[in-house]
């Protein structure tokens, strides 16, 4: 099953840009995922179990490394990536 996720990360820190960039870079390190980033959010597309596993790992890492963070996510079944 394919999954599409739109995710926004809001670190509760005055210097928030490095925290966001690090998260996106880690998502991009998984070549089996399609990751698209714009000014409002990051979209992740791929096989359901893999997407969920990567997000679980990277969100947990973000909490451990950077403290308080808000993640806002939308999960949609199927691959809705732009063609």
PyMOL commands that set and color helices and strands:
alter all, ss='L'
color gray80, all
select helices_A, chain A and resi 17-28+48-66
alter helices_A, ss='H'
color red, helices_A
select strands_A, chain A and resi 2-11+34-37+42-47+69-77
alter strands_A, ss='S'
color yellow, strands_A
deselect
rebuild
show_as cartoon
